[in-house]
Amino acid sequence: MSLTQMGPVYSGRASAVRAGEVVLSLVASGLVGMRGWSGVRRLQHPYDRNLQLGLDRLAALCVRAGVGAPVGVQDLVAVWCAERPVDAWPVELDPDAQVGGERLLIGGEPSEFCLEWAVAARDVVSEVHESTLVKHVKDTACALGRPELYARWRKFVTEHAVLERGEFVAAKNAVLDVPQWATWVEESYGLVPAEAAVGGRVAVCGGCGQWIAPRADGRVRCRVWRCARRHDLPEPAWVEASGARRLEPELVRFVALPGRPELDLAQRLAARGARVVLYPKLDALDLVAVWPGGFSVGVDVKDWHSPYLLARRIKTFPVWGADDPHAYRRGFLVVPRDRLDANPRYLDILARNSAALKAQPHLKVVCDDELVGLCPDLRPAGEVVCGP
Ligand SMILES: [Zn+2]
């Protein structure tokens, strides 16, 4: 068989898909990166540079496809991103990417689909979205020889969306022997801006525990995917906004919201008798749970809407010797159950697109309920801790 019959390694279609993914990633990260986002109608200069780059590339694809291109950033954002599903764009994407019906903006805000493509842009256009603060805390905790402080900081910000004045002071003084701790807390929380409050108070979602920015009409309803689809979402709690601080939006997106299913799972495993260590070795895994008697699991929780994008972000699980304080016997990648329920092809797409899963056949992908069911159920209850 000749080489031409076999086809080139990178077919025309593969490069078309890559071009499509670059456009989607650029536009998504441009939307997420717009500073002082005040909604589609009040879109102002300067635009995030990625929006312009995405627009240029999208326009080129439109020309090639013989369809009208967006006439400018305003048109791209207000019409293409807010009104048109991505499958109506003239870009070629892998069917496993499941873009059908997905819009980048919903209610004037970046959708979950958009947020994930923005994160994926790190791989595609090497645009770094990871918070510099997260990296700073990690590096400092490492340099201090106190990796447990990194875990403790993550746990704290995940569990506290809004701090009243007194709580903020107490939080800063929680680790007196490490002066950097106060700085981390200081930089994680900003004063509540006037537009985030309704009648002088800020709303905290009864579902995800995050602060909720009111809509233009003053209504307060959490937009987080998991909350938006719940019919039994508890009423929000209200905190006096004056003097209060709220978690920085970037940390909400990249630390607190993903951290919530991790902490929930940790609590469930501890309730069954495990000693659960969060984020061991500066986040080498999300948790390691060990039961009296020796049963142990190492777990990464991945709360992604798109299995196609998640597939690229699965890492190699660390292998630690039996004498290591965080040694575990079995590795699990846990996807929250509601993600699987919402997408019947989820596990198939994940398995088909993840090189890391193929390279680690011993790794099991399960939903949270399945993992809990596999683990012992012993008394007394264990605990959730941040270090060995
Ligand atoms: Zn919520």
Residues whose N, C-alpha, C, O or C-beta is under 5 A from the ligand:
A	BS01	ZN	C205 G207 C208 G209 C222 V224 C227
